[in-house]
Amino acid sequence: MDHSRKANEQRQESRVGLELPAQISVGSQLTIQGKLKDISEKSAFIIMKSSVYLKNNDEVGFSIQCSPDDAEDAIHGLARVSRIAVGDGLAIYFTDMDKASARRLHKLLK
């Protein structure tokens, strides 16, 4: 499968627009606060002021708070940066998450 076809298939996923607290972590040294813009089963776009430390394909940790009032109700995992929109935020592609986070994601998308 060629890359452009794969990109088109990714964009056909059903995306849900949500504004929830989110953060990206790079190793144990850097955590960047942001806000979720939209999410699908495989990816998310996170609004953040600066992504200066990141580039496409970097592996990052992520946390998306499902309830603004409950920090424990969150989706956690690993992802790769798939697109950087300078001044707007970045798109991540989920690569790993535990079963509890996968259940929370599924519930959030319904």
Secondary structure, DSSP 8 states (H G I E B T S, - for coil): --HHHHHHHHHTS--EE---EEEEEETTTEEEEEEEEEE-SSEEEEE-S--TT--TT-EEEEEEEEETTEEEEEEEEEEEEEEEETTTEEEEEEEE--HHHHHHHHHHH-
